[in-house]
Amino acid sequence: MLLAMLAPLFIIYKVRKTNRRYLGLAILLAAFTFSHSLYHLSLYLGLDYIAAILFWPLGAIMLLAFGLYYWRVGV
C-alpha cells in the first residue's frame, strides 16, 4: 500500500514548478494514500483500536479535503 504513494509523489516531482493546481491535488492525494496505507498497516499489525480511532478518520479527512479542493479549484 505504501507503494501506491509513489504515483502522486512522481506527479509532485514533475509539476512542482509548472502547475500549482496539479501540485495541490497531488499533495492531497499523496497524503490520503499515506494515511490509508497507515490504516492498513496498523490493521495488519493488530492495532485495530489505533486504526479505527486515528487512521480511518484521518484518511476520510484527507479524501474529503482532496474532493473539496478539486471541486473548488478544478483542473
N, C-alpha and C positions, 0 to 999 in steps of 0.2 A: 504494500500500500504506500510505503514511503517513496517508491519509485514513480508513483503517479504524480508526484510533485515535480518531477523533472521537466515535464512539458510546460507548465506555467513558468518555471524558472528559466527555461530556454527562451520563452517569449519575452520575459522580463529583460533578459540579456540582449535580445535582438532589438527591442523597441525602446530601450531606456532613454534614448536621446531624440527619437523621431516623433513618436505619437504618445502624448500623455494620457489619452483616453484608454488606449490599449494597455498602457502600463498600469493604470489603476485597476483595470479589470483583471489583469494577470496577477497582480499582487493579492487582490482579494481571493482569486481562485486558488492561488498557492497557499494562502492562509487557511482556506477551507479544507483543501486536501491534506494539509499538515495536521490540522486539528482532527479531521476524520480518521486519519491514519493512527493518531494517538489514541483515539477511541477504540479502534480495533485492536491495537497493541495492548491496551490495558485490559480489554476483554480476554485476549489470548493469555495474558499473564495471570488471569484470575482476579483482577482488581475490578470486579463488577460495580462496586459502590462508587469508586472514583470515576469509572467510565460513565455511569448514569448521572452522577451529580455534576461533574466538571466538564468532561469532553463532549458529551452529547449536546448540552446546551450551547457550548462554545462553537461547535460545528454548525448548529442551527443558526446562531447569530451571524457567523461568517457567511453562510449561504444566503441569509436574508440581506445582509449588507451588500453582497455581490448582486443580488437581484435588484435592490433599490438603486444601487449605483448604475447598473445597466439601464434601468427604467428612467432614471433622472438624466443621465448624460447621453446614453445611447452611443451607438457606433456607426 
